[in-house]
Amino acid sequence: MADRTKDRTKAVVERAAAKTPVESPNEATGEITAPLSADEIAAELADRPVGGKRGADGGSAATQVMPLPAGANSATQVLPVPADANGATQVLPVPGADQAPAEDPADEPETGAEPDAGTDLDAAAEPDPVQDAEAPDDHFPVPERHSGDKIAGRYRLEERISQSTAFSSWRAVDEKLRRAVGVHLLAAGSKRAEGVLAAARSAALLGDPRFVQVLDAVQEGELVYVIREWLPDATDLATLLAPGPMEPYDAYQMARQLTDAIAAAHRSGRSHLRLTPRCVLRTDTGQYRINGVAVDAALRGLPDQDAELTDTRAIGTLLYAALTHHWPHPENRYGLPGLPEGGTLAPPEQLRPEVHQGLAELAVRVLSDPPPRGLTPITSPAALAKEIALLPKIRQPAPEQPGPERTAPRYPAPPRPDNRTQVLRTVPPGGHRPAPAPFAPPPAPVAPAPRPGRRRAKRVLQWTVSVVLLAAIGYGSWELAGRLGTTTQKQALGTTGGAGVVSSASPSAKPVTALQISQIQSFNPFGSGPMHPELISEINSGSPNGAWQTQGYYSDLPTIGHGTGLLVDLGSAKSVSSVEVQFLGTTSAELRVPSATGGSAPTTLDDFGQPLAKASGTDAQFQLTSPVTSRYLLIWLTSLPKDRDGSYRGQVSEIKVSG
């Protein structure tokens, strides 16, 4: 009887661990064995019909749902728990229940870094501070896919980054555009599918380069897939915080850039709702980009409630972690130690006395409810952005200067023996060789005393030479004075010979002055509208990472056949002699001015004449052969550098105009 029960339990578990939801025939019996639901598994093991309330022995048959070990494809194992004599349900201890909270297998690093060899993907991900809002009936397993499979005929799956019950995440290759992309897969029948598609399409319309772009979102057959950018050379915030807390300048830049981006998303009616250290990526240029806006929350079924407060406290959590190297909650998260349970939020200065006071106070005002010392709480990204802007300027630390090079000590050279003297080198009994004595140069040979007659002749010769030199100097001075007088007289009379007409030998050089720029606009006549007008203020902002960007192109501008640029408005017509443009990445551009002299701003490329100057590089200098008078200047980009994600993107950080 025991063997029969054991075999039956094994068969039920095997049916529960089936990999695909489609029915497959049993090779031994030909019987159709579809995967079992939780109720069916409980009924099989308790020997009762589905939906029954009594077991074979007439007792209650309670069930315990336990996760299967890794490799069982997230199926569940349901074991019957017999009721005790009083009819109460007996709860068996679950292995590992006293350990740390379970980690979220879908919280994968989005930087393209490959997981360590032999690491279980379901256990390698970081824990999610926000629990997934999953109901038991919301588990609809994602169809199984393998490396090498293609999605939509163009996205070849390369590596599975994470796997959860509801969805899986992959690194893939877009074979059409030959670039890496990220892919989220979930079943079309999942209750989350509709919300994921809506969130992805909304995020794709955001068009803000501070967010990782959603490239596609489609339902195709049994699959729903979301395609996004892949940033192989970016580093997520969890990795940046692993060595220790951030410097004040780095923490300030992180908080400012995140807050500005999230505030802009909220103004457009979008939110993130799941902003974790794995979602925050820093590129090699120091720019922070946010992954998973709206989509991450939809994949996990998180409710869209108190969006402003949720995102604001997420930023405050990241700022607190960056300043203190502690997670501001009782549990340990993302490799950071948590705070003790049951107490109020520890002030950052209590954990690190040298912490920046202004940033620490902002973190406390965001996370504490209510804040201590009568501080005003901060509950929205817009309010947090204003408070960050009011902080005193935090300067970037100067790079470490290399120390002075240590030169080998110089010792005097030992005396050289001649043919008549033999130098003996002996070592005293102590074993230490005495230091060599300083070498004194040999005395200079003494010249013989001159005779009296020869001394008198030498003096006469010296006097004669002195007289000749004085005469030559006097004659030369008289000749030079005469020539200067003649030149002065000619300049006074004028070179044309007319009386009172003065002609200058060369015109005086006019000093170069910096011209004030009234406005800068995105000039995109071939597109649907201005490119990223929200980033125009980053030009000339003084921030080392601030820059306006174009959109990402799949090919360079010469291949596309048109360009884009920036229209500089000086406020009024002014004389321009040179323009200096600072690009991020090697960029080619032209300087143009309008053909007409009217006061209205040009709207098409035909409104401008031929290029006045061309330049290429990161520090482009447009030097005009002769000054030109104009109110508007067009910096027309003709070739863009390749970005980290494989697309072509132009970035302008500074523009200076001189007259």
C-alpha positions in Angstrom: 0.0 0.0 0.0 2.8 2.4 0.8 4.6 1.6 -2.5 1.3 2.2 -4.4 0.8 5.5 -2.6 4.4 6.6 -3.3 4.1 5.7 -7.0 0.8 7.6 -7.3 2.2 10.7 -5.6 5.2 10.6 -7.9 2.9 10.5 -11.0 0.8 13.4 -9.7 3.9 15.5 -9.1 5.2 14.7 -12.6 2.0 15.9 -14.1 2.1 19.0 -12.0 5.7 19.7 -13.2 4.8 19.5 -16.9 6.6 22.1 -18.9 3.9 23.1 -21.3 0.2 23.7 -20.9 -0.7 21.8 -24.0 -1.8 18.2 -23.6 0.7 15.5 -24.5 0.2 11.7 -24.7 1.8 9.4 -22.2 4.4 7.3 -24.1 3.7 4.2 -22.0 -0.1 4.1 -22.0 -1.1 6.6 -24.7 -3.2 8.4 -22.1 -3.5 12.2 -22.4 -1.9 13.7 -19.3 -2.3 17.4 -19.2 -0.7 19.5 -16.4 -2.9 19.6 -13.2 -4.2 22.6 -11.5 -3.8 23.1 -7.8 -7.3 21.8 -7.0 -6.8 18.8 -9.3 -3.5 18.0 -7.5 -5.1 18.2 -4.1 -8.0 16.0 -5.2 -5.6 13.4 -6.7 -3.5 13.1 -3.6 -6.5 13.3 -1.2 -8.4 10.7 -3.3 -11.5 12.9 -3.7 -13.2 14.5 -6.7 -12.2 18.1 -7.7 -14.1 20.5 -5.5 -14.9 17.8 -2.8 -14.6 18.6 0.8 -14.0 15.2 2.4 -11.2 12.7 1.9 -11.6 8.9 1.6 -11.5 8.5 5.3 -14.2 11.0 5.9 -11.8 13.5 7.5 -10.8 16.9 6.3 -8.1 17.0 3.8 -6.2 20.3 4.1 -3.4 21.0 1.6 -0.1 22.6 1.8 1.4 24.3 -1.3 5.2 24.1 -1.4 7.5 25.3 -4.1 9.4 22.6 -6.0 13.2 22.7 -6.1 15.0 24.7 -8.9 14.5 23.1 -12.3 10.9 22.1 -11.8 9.7 25.1 -13.9 8.0 26.9 -11.1 5.3 24.2 -10.7 3.9 23.7 -7.2 3.9 20.6 -5.0 0.7 20.1 -3.0 0.9 17.7 -0.1 -2.1 16.6 2.0 -2.0 17.6 5.6 -4.2 15.4 7.9 -6.4 17.1 10.4 -5.8 16.5 14.0 -8.3 14.9 16.4 -10.0 18.2 17.0 -10.6 18.8 13.3 -8.1 21.7 13.2 -5.8 22.0 10.3 -2.2 20.9 11.0 0.4 23.3 9.5 3.7 21.7 8.6 6.9 23.8 8.7 8.1 24.9 5.3 11.8 24.4 4.8 13.6 27.8 4.8 10.6 29.7 6.2 12.8 31.2 8.8 15.2 32.6 6.3 15.3 35.9 4.4 12.3 36.8 2.3 12.2 35.1 -1.1 13.9 37.0 -3.9 12.1 38.2 -7.0 13.4 36.1 -9.9 12.3 38.7 -12.4 14.3 41.6 -11.0 17.2 41.0 -13.4 20.1 43.3 -14.1 19.3 45.2 -17.3 22.8 46.1 -18.3 23.6 43.2 -20.5 26.0 41.6 -18.0 26.0 37.9 -18.2 25.2 35.9 -15.1 28.0 33.9 -13.5 28.5 30.4 -14.7 26.4 27.9 -12.9 24.2 30.5 -11.3 20.5 29.5 -11.0 18.6 32.3 -12.7 15.6 32.0 -10.4 17.8 32.5 -7.3 20.4 34.9 -8.6 18.1 37.9 -8.9 17.8 40.6 -6.2 14.8 40.7 -3.9 11.9 42.9 -4.8 11.0 45.5 -2.1 7.5 45.6 -3.5 5.6 42.3 -3.4 4.0 41.2 -6.6 0.2 41.5 -6.4 -0.6 38.1 -7.7 -3.8 36.3 -6.9 -3.7 32.4 -7.0 -5.8 32.3 -10.1 -3.5 34.8 -11.9 -0.7 32.3 -12.5 -0.8 31.6 -16.3 2.5 30.1 -17.2 4.4 31.7 -20.0 5.0 29.4 -23.0 8.4 27.8 -22.8 11.1 29.2 -25.1 14.7 28.2 -25.6 17.9 29.9 -26.8 17.9 30.2 -30.6 14.1 30.5 -30.9 12.8 33.5 -32.9 10.0 35.9 -32.0 8.2 37.6 -34.8 10.6 36.2 -37.3 13.4 38.7 -36.4 14.2 38.5 -32.6 16.5 35.6 -31.9 16.5 34.7 -28.2 20.1 34.4 -26.9 20.1 34.2 -23.1 17.3 33.9 -20.6 18.0 36.6 -17.9 15.1 35.7 -15.5 12.1 33.4 -15.2 9.0 33.8 -13.1 5.6 32.2 -13.2 4.0 35.0 -15.2 6.8 36.1 -17.6 10.4 35.6 -18.7 13.0 38.1 -19.7 15.7 37.5 -22.4 18.6 39.1 -24.1 18.0 38.8 -27.8 19.3 39.9 -31.2 17.3 41.9 -33.7 18.4 40.2 -36.9 16.9 42.8 -39.1 18.8 45.7 -37.5 21.7 43.7 -36.1 21.6 45.0 -32.6 21.0 43.6 -29.1 17.5 44.1 -27.6 15.7 43.0 -24.4 12.6 40.9 -24.6 9.8 40.3 -22.1 7.6 37.3 -22.8 4.2 36.3 -21.2 1.3 34.3 -22.2 -1.5 35.9 -24.2 -4.1 34.4 -21.9 -2.6 35.9 -18.8 -4.7 38.5 -17.0 -1.7 40.8 -17.1 -1.3 40.7 -20.9 -3.7 43.5 -21.7 -2.2 45.8 -19.0 1.4 45.0 -20.1 0.6 45.9 -23.7 -1.1 49.1 -22.7 1.8 50.1 -20.4 4.4 49.3 -23.1 2.6 51.3 -25.7 2.2 54.2 -23.3 5.9 54.1 -22.4 6.9 54.0 -26.1 5.1 57.3 -26.6 7.1 58.9 -23.8 10.0 59.6 -26.2 12.3 60.8 -23.3 16.0 59.7 -23.8 16.3 59.5 -20.0 14.2 56.3 -20.1 15.2 53.0 -21.8 13.0 53.1 -24.9 10.3 50.5 -25.6 10.7 49.5 -29.3 7.8 47.2 -29.8 4.8 45.6 -28.0 2.7 42.9 -29.8 0.4 40.0 -29.1 1.1 37.2 -31.5 -0.6 33.9 -31.1 -0.1 32.5 -27.6 2.6 35.1 -26.9 2.7 38.7 -25.8 6.2 40.2 -26.1 7.7 43.6 -25.3 10.9 44.7 -27.0 13.1 47.3 -25.4 16.6 48.9 -25.8 19.6 46.9 -24.5 22.4 48.9 -22.9 25.4 46.5 -22.7 27.9 49.1 -21.4 25.7 50.6 -18.7 26.0 49.8 -15.0 23.0 49.4 -12.7 22.9 51.2 -9.4 23.1 48.0 -7.3 26.5 47.3 -8.8 27.6 50.9 -8.3 26.7 50.7 -4.6 28.4 47.4 -4.0 31.8 48.9 -3.1 30.4 51.5 -0.7 28.4 54.7 -0.4 28.6 57.3 -3.1 30.4 60.6 -3.0 28.1 63.6 -2.4 28.5 64.8 -6.0 27.6 61.4 -7.4 24.6 61.0 -5.1 23.4 64.5 -6.0 23.7 63.8 -9.8 21.9 60.5 -9.4 19.0 62.0 -7.4 18.7 65.1 -9.6 18.6 63.2 -12.9 16.2 60.5 -11.6 13.9 63.1 -10.0 13.8 65.3 -13.2 13.0 62.3 -15.4 10.3 60.9 -13.1 8.7 64.3 -12.7 8.6 64.7 -16.5 7.0 61.3 -16.8 4.3 62.2 -14.2 3.6 65.4 -16.1 2.8 63.3 -19.2 0.5 61.0 -17.2 2.9 58.1 -16.7 4.6 56.6 -13.7 7.1 53.9 -12.8 5.8 52.3 -9.6 8.7 49.9 -9.3 11.9 52.0 -9.2 14.6 49.7 -7.8 18.4 49.8 -8.0 18.3 47.3 -10.9 16.1 49.7 -12.9 18.6 52.7 -12.6 21.4 52.5 -15.1 24.4 54.8 -15.5 26.1 55.1 -18.9 29.8 55.7 -19.4 29.1 59.4 -20.0 27.6 59.7 -16.5 24.0 59.9 -17.7 21.4 58.0 -15.7 18.7 56.1 -17.6 15.6 54.5 -16.1 14.4 51.1 -17.3 10.9 49.6 -17.0 8.7 52.7 -16.8 5.1 51.5 -16.4 6.0 48.1 -17.9 7.7 46.5 -14.8 4.7 47.3 -12.6 2.3 45.9 -15.2 4.4 42.7 -15.6 4.1 42.1 -11.9 0.4 43.1 -11.6 1.1 46.1 -9.2 -1.8 48.4 -8.7 -1.6 52.0 -10.0 -2.3 53.7 -6.7 -0.6 56.7 -5.1 1.7 56.8 -8.1 3.4 60.1 -7.1 4.0 59.1 -3.5 5.3 55.6 -4.6 7.8 57.0 -7.1 8.9 59.8 -4.7 9.6 57.3 -1.9 11.4 55.0 -4.3 13.8 57.9 -5.2 14.2 58.7 -1.5 15.1 55.1 -0.8 17.8 55.1 -3.5 19.2 58.4 -2.2 19.3 57.0 1.3 21.1 53.9 0.1 23.6 55.9 -1.9 24.4 58.1 1.1 24.6 55.5 3.9 25.2 52.1 2.1 22.2 50.8 4.0 18.7 49.8 2.8 16.2 51.9 4.7 13.9 49.0 5.6 14.3 46.0 8.0 15.3 43.5 5.4 18.6 43.2 3.5 18.2 44.2 -0.1 20.5 44.4 -3.2 23.5 43.5 -1.2 22.9 46.3 1.4 22.3 45.7 5.1 18.8 46.7 6.4 17.9 48.7 9.4 16.7 47.3 12.8 13.1 46.4 13.0 10.5 48.3 15.0 12.2 51.6 15.1 12.0 54.9 13.2 14.1 55.7 10.3 17.7 56.2 11.4 19.0 59.6 10.3 21.8 59.2 7.6 24.3 61.1 9.8 23.8 58.5 12.5 25.2 55.9 10.1 27.8 58.1 8.4 28.7 61.3 10.3 30.4 62.7 7.2 27.3 62.5 5.1 26.1 65.5 3.1 23.6 67.3 5.3 21.4 68.7 2.6 21.0 65.4 0.8 20.5 63.6 4.0 17.7 65.9 5.0 15.9 65.4 1.7 16.0 61.6 2.1 14.5 61.9 5.6 11.8 64.3 4.4 10.8 61.8 1.7 10.9 58.6 3.8 9.8 59.6 7.2 6.1 59.9 8.0 6.0 62.4 9.6 9.5 63.9 9.2 11.4 64.8 12.4 12.2 68.2 13.8 9.0 69.7 12.1 10.4 69.3 8.6 7.9 69.5 5.7 7.3 66.1 4.0 8.0 65.7 0.3 5.3 63.6 -1.5 5.7 64.2 -5.2 8.6 64.1 -7.7 7.9 67.7 -8.8 8.3 68.9 -5.2 11.4 66.9 -4.7 12.9 68.4 -7.9 12.3 71.9 -6.6 14.0 71.1 -3.3 17.0 69.6 -5.1 17.3 72.7 -7.2 17.5 74.8 -4.0 20.4 73.0 -2.6 23.8 74.8 -2.6 25.9 73.7 -5.5 27.8 70.5 -4.8 31.1 70.6 -6.7 32.7 67.7 -8.3 35.8 66.5 -6.5 39.0 67.4 -8.2 40.8 64.4 -9.8 43.6 63.0 -7.8 46.9 64.4 -8.8 49.8 62.0 -9.3 52.4 62.2 -6.6 55.9 63.6 -7.4 58.1 61.1 -9.1 60.8 59.6 -6.8 64.2 60.0 -8.3 67.1 57.8 -7.4 69.5 59.5 -5.0 72.6 60.7 -6.6 76.0 59.8 -5.1 79.3 61.3 -5.9 81.4 59.3 -8.3 84.3 57.4 -6.8 87.8 58.6 -7.6 89.3 57.1 -10.7 92.7 55.5 -10.3 95.5 56.6 -12.6 98.5 54.6 -13.8 100.6 55.5 -10.9 98.1 54.9 -8.0 96.4 51.6 -7.1 93.1 52.0 -5.3 92.4 49.3 -2.7 88.8 48.6 -1.7 88.5 46.9 1.6 85.5 45.7 3.6 85.7 46.2 7.4 85.0 43.2 9.7 81.4 44.4 10.3 80.5 43.6 6.7 79.4 47.2 5.8 81.1 49.0 3.1 82.0 52.6 4.1 80.3 55.4 2.2 82.5 56.8 -0.5 84.1 60.1 0.2 83.1 63.1 -1.9 85.4 63.5 -4.9 87.2 66.8 -5.0 88.2 68.0 -8.4 91.9 68.4 -9.0 93.2 72.0 -8.6 93.4 74.1 -11.7 96.8 74.6 -13.1 98.5 77.8 -12.1 99.5 80.0 -15.1 103.0 81.4 -14.9 103.3 85.1 -13.9 103.5 87.3 -17.0 106.5 89.5 -17.6 106.1 93.3 -17.0 106.6 94.2 -20.7 103.9 91.9 -21.9 101.5 93.2 -19.3 101.8 96.7 -20.6 101.2 95.6 -24.2 98.0 93.7 -23.1 96.6 96.8 -21.4 97.2 99.0 -24.5 95.4 96.4 -26.7 92.4 96.4 -24.4 92.0 100.2 -24.5 92.2 100.2 -28.2 89.4 97.7 -28.6 87.2 99.6 -26.1 87.6 102.9 -28.1 86.7 101.2 -31.4 83.5 99.6 -29.9 82.3 102.9 -28.4 82.8 104.6 -31.8 80.8 101.9 -33.6 78.0 102.1 -31.1 77.7 105.9 -31.4 77.6 105.8 -35.1 75.0 103.1 -35.2 72.8 105.1 -32.8 73.0 108.3 -34.9 72.1 106.3 -38.1 69.1 104.7 -36.4 67.8 108.0 -35.1 67.9 109.5 -38.5 65.9 106.7 -40.1 63.2 106.9 -37.4 62.9 110.6 -37.9 62.3 110.1 -41.7 59.7 107.4 -41.1 57.8 109.6 -38.6 57.8 112.5 -41.1 56.4 110.3 -43.9 53.6 109.1 -41.6 52.8 112.7 -40.6 52.5 113.8 -44.3 50.7 110.7 -45.5 51.8 108.0 -48.0 49.9 109.7 -50.8 51.8 112.9 -50.4 48.8 115.0 -49.5 49.2 117.5 -46.7 47.4 116.6 -43.6 46.3 113.1 -44.9 47.2 110.3 -42.5 47.1 106.7 -43.7 47.5 103.9 -41.1 50.0 101.2 -41.9 47.6 98.5 -40.8 44.0 98.6 -39.4 43.6 98.0 -35.7 42.3 94.5 -34.8 38.8 94.5 -33.3 38.6 92.7 -30.0 36.5 89.5 -30.0 33.4 89.6 -27.7 31.1 86.9 -26.6 27.5 87.3 -27.8 24.5 86.5 -25.6 22.2 83.8 -26.9 18.5 84.6 -26.5 17.0 81.2 -27.3 18.0 77.8 -28.7 15.4 75.6 -30.5 15.4 72.1 -32.0 15.3 72.5 -35.8 13.9 69.3 -37.3 12.2 70.2 -40.6 12.1 66.6 -41.9 10.6 65.1 -38.7 7.3 65.2 -37.0 8.3 67.8 -34.5 11.1 69.2 -32.3 13.5 66.7 -30.9 13.6 66.5 -27.1 12.7 70.2 -26.3 12.9 69.3 -22.6 16.7 68.8 -22.9 17.4 72.2 -24.5 18.0 73.7 -21.1 20.9 71.3 -20.6 22.9 73.2 -23.2 25.3 75.7 -21.5 24.1 74.4 -18.1 27.6 73.9 -16.8 26.8 70.3 -15.9 29.5 67.9 -17.2 26.8 65.4 -18.2 24.2 67.9 -19.4 23.5 67.7 -23.2 20.7 68.0 -25.7 20.2 64.8 -27.8 18.8 63.8 -31.1 16.7 60.7 -31.4 18.5 57.4 -32.1 18.9 56.6 -35.8 19.4 53.1 -37.2 21.8 54.5 -39.8 24.0 57.7 -40.0 22.5 60.8 -41.4 24.2 60.6 -44.8 22.5 57.2 -45.4 19.1 58.5 -44.3 19.5 61.5 -46.7 18.7 64.4 -44.4 19.9 66.0 -41.2 18.7 67.8 -38.1 20.1 70.6 -36.0 19.7 73.5 -33.5 18.5 77.0 -34.3 20.3 79.7 -32.3 18.4 83.0 -31.8 20.6 86.0 -30.8 17.6 88.2 -30.1 18.6 90.7 -32.8 20.9 91.0 -35.8 24.5 90.9 -34.7 27.9 90.6 -36.3 29.2 87.0 -35.9 32.8 86.1 -36.4 33.0 82.5 -34.9 30.9 79.8 -33.3 32.1 77.1 -31.0 30.1 73.9 -30.4 30.9 71.2 -27.9 29.7 67.8 -28.9 29.6 64.5 -27.0 31.2 62.1 -29.5 32.8 62.9 -32.9 30.1 64.8 -34.8 30.1 66.7 -38.2 28.1 69.8 -38.6 27.6 73.0 -40.8 27.0 76.6 -39.8 24.3 78.4 -41.9 22.5 81.7 -41.7 19.1 82.5 -43.3 19.1 83.8 -46.9 16.4 86.5 -46.1 16.9 89.3 -43.8 13.4 89.2 -42.3 12.8 89.0 -38.6 10.7 85.8 -38.6 12.4 82.5 -37.6 13.2 80.1 -40.5 11.2 76.9 -40.7 12.7 74.9 -43.6 16.2 74.1 -44.7 15.6 76.0 -48.0 15.3 79.2 -45.9 19.1 79.0 -45.3 21.9 79.6 -47.8 25.0 77.5 -48.4 27.2 76.6 -45.4 29.4 79.3 -44.2 31.8 76.9 -42.4 32.1 73.2 -41.7 33.7 71.4 -38.7 34.0 67.9 -37.3 35.1 66.5 -33.9 34.0 66.9 -30.3 35.1 70.6 -30.1 33.9 72.1 -33.4 35.2 75.6 -34.3 33.3 77.5 -37.0 35.7 80.3 -37.9 34.3 82.7 -40.5 36.7 84.3 -43.0 34.7 87.6 -42.6 32.0 88.5 -40.1 28.4 88.0 -41.0 25.4 89.9 -39.6 22.4 87.7 -38.7 20.0 87.1 -35.9 19.6 83.4 -36.5 22.3 80.7 -36.8 21.7 77.1 -37.8 24.0 74.4 -36.5 23.1 71.6 -39.0 24.3 68.1 -38.0 25.4 66.1 -40.9 27.0 63.0 -39.3 26.4 61.5 -35.8 28.5 59.3 -33.6 27.4 55.7 -32.8 25.8 55.3 -29.3 26.4 52.4 -26.9 23.2 50.7 -28.0 24.3 50.7 -31.7 22.2 53.6 -32.9 23.4 56.9 -34.2 22.7 59.8 -31.8 24.0 63.4 -31.7 24.6 65.3 -28.4 25.3 69.0 -27.9 26.5 70.2 -24.5 27.7 73.8 -25.2 27.3 76.6 -27.8 29.4 79.8 -27.7 28.9 82.7 -30.3 31.6 85.4 -30.7 31.3 88.7 -32.6 
